[in-house]
Amino acid sequence: MNILGQTLVMRQLPLGGWSYFGSHQTSVEATTLSVMALSTESPDATRSGLDQLSHLQRRDGAWPAFRGDSDGSWTTALVLCALNATGEFASARDKAFRWLVSERGREGHWFWRWKFKTVDRNVQFDPDKYGWPWESGSASWVIPTAFSVIALKQFTVCNRSEASEKRIHLGVEMLLDRACVDAGWNSGNSVVYGVPLRPHVEATAIALLALQDEGRSELIRRSLAWLEKEAACVDSVSSLAWCILSLFVHQEPVDRLKNRLATIIGDGRDIRNNATLATALLALKCGEIIHPVMVLR
């Protein structure tokens, strides 16, 4: 086990999950990313992490953001991505799939679509094209929509139903509709109060992960070019790691980026956020393990 994996295992909580910054509250995101990153490093840590995730699933199939929360959240998609790589947890995966197919951003309901079309013109997007929220009951955002699209594509790769195909298509349409004017993605809307917003590195990388099998449209080509340019100078460990994970599935060269990421993080002990450390470990393993958010074509 390499030093980053050792550090991550040492930070595992007694119940099997991981927190963000050393608290005793399990973060579903940090736990899921750690399980993905340690799948070939530590079977024992991976198993206890998966068991903790199984325990935290709600009756309706969703996962909360943290242990103790009551609401379903975007982490459901991330956990499904992790479980899709296993041959186990069939019931948990099926319930998560059904919850994701039925979940939608607030603008997916007729009243909010009417409001955005007739009253609230401060943001510019098509409310008929909706995705998934961070938390149930809120509006659609780029990152939870992207992970939900990936999870559904993975789960249904050999057996897409009419309902899942429609939901995937709607999520993809939402991402394309929310793209920034000059390519790339912001966290949500591309234009607010008539002002075009700049793209964000992580949102763009994760959106491109969701679009990896959609074909190289002009928008995707320009977004990849923008991401490659930004990745060459970004210093954020999390942002650089997601750049690597995204560019890799689009078959772009990532070796120089991986070397720079390894130099930045060193032994990983200064990376206090466990979700960030796990994502970095995943990025450094690109090409060595099965990519956890790759969609089979």
Secondary structure, 3 states (H helix, E strand, C coil): CCHHHHHHHHCCCCCCCCCCCCCCCCEHHHHHHHHHHCCCCCHHHHHHHHHHHHHHCCCCCCCCCECCCCCCECHHHHHHHHHHCCCCCHHHHHHHHHHHHHCCCHHHCHHHHHHHHHCCCCECCCCCCCCCECECCCCECHHHHHHHHHHHHHHCCCCCCHHHHHHHHHHHHHHHHCCCCCCCCCCCCCEECCEECCCCHHHHHHHHHHCCCCCCCHHHHHHHHHHHHHHCCCCCHHHHHHHHHHHHHCCCCCHHHHHHHHHHHCCCCCCCCHHHHHHHHHHHCECCECCCCCCCC
